[in-house]
Amino acid sequence: MSKAFKKIKEEIVELLPPTLFFFITLHLVAFLRALMLEGTSITIVSSATIAMGALILGKAVLITDLLPFVNLHSNKPLVFNIIWKTTLYFLAAILIHYLERLIDFWREAGGFIAGNQKLLEEIVWPHFWAINILLVVLILNYCTISELVRVIGKDKILQIFLGIKTKL
């Protein structure tokens, strides 16, 4: 196997856990959003859009994890790193969520500034914040699980949760 192929395979394997997590959770968010928007004229996003968002968030997690300040609290109790990473990932998620809405309004209004003004006038803020509250809870779960895997180890986690005995 060539070095390039090994590196691509390694990147894909690293990308799978956060991408799958966000793929499932973003579908949950879309389902809840569809329920909240029932009876309105607001359109629902497609599964392909959700898949793209999951890929973007998955890669954002991997890129963010490479930044030197992400693991500031890795030598402290897990709660510090979990809260720190949840905050970083949530800020990225809320930005992506806002930009996702902005792009729709930008297309409608024909310009960035006009689209942003229209978005701020027409956005249903309780829905926006409800989705973001759900996202922060989901991201908190992701960070908790990933920190436990980091500290305990993937093999031990697989054994504990799934009964899969790997080389320990």
Secondary structure as the mmCIF struct_conf table of DSSP 4:
data_model
#
loop_
_struct_conf.conf_type_id
_struct_conf.id
_struct_conf.beg_label_comp_id
_struct_conf.beg_label_asym_id
_struct_conf.beg_label_seq_id
_struct_conf.end_label_comp_id
_struct_conf.end_label_asym_id
_struct_conf.end_label_seq_id
HELX_RH_AL_P HELX_RH_AL_P1 LYS A 3 MET A 36
TURN_TY1_P TURN_TY1_P1 LEU A 37 GLY A 39
BEND BEND1 THR A 40 SER A 41
HELX_LH_PP_P HELX_LH_PP_P1 ILE A 42 SER A 46
HELX_RH_AL_P HELX_RH_AL_P2 SER A 47 LEU A 66
BEND BEND2 LEU A 67 LEU A 67
TURN_TY1_P TURN_TY1_P2 PRO A 68 ASN A 75
BEND BEND3 LYS A 76 LYS A 76
HELX_RH_AL_P HELX_RH_AL_P3 LEU A 78 ALA A 109
TURN_TY1_P TURN_TY1_P3 GLY A 110 GLY A 110
BEND BEND4 GLY A 111 GLY A 111
HELX_RH_AL_P HELX_RH_AL_P4 PHE A 112 GLU A 122
HELX_RH_AL_P HELX_RH_AL_P5 TRP A 125 ILE A 152
HELX_RH_AL_P HELX_RH_AL_P6 LYS A 154 LEU A 162
#
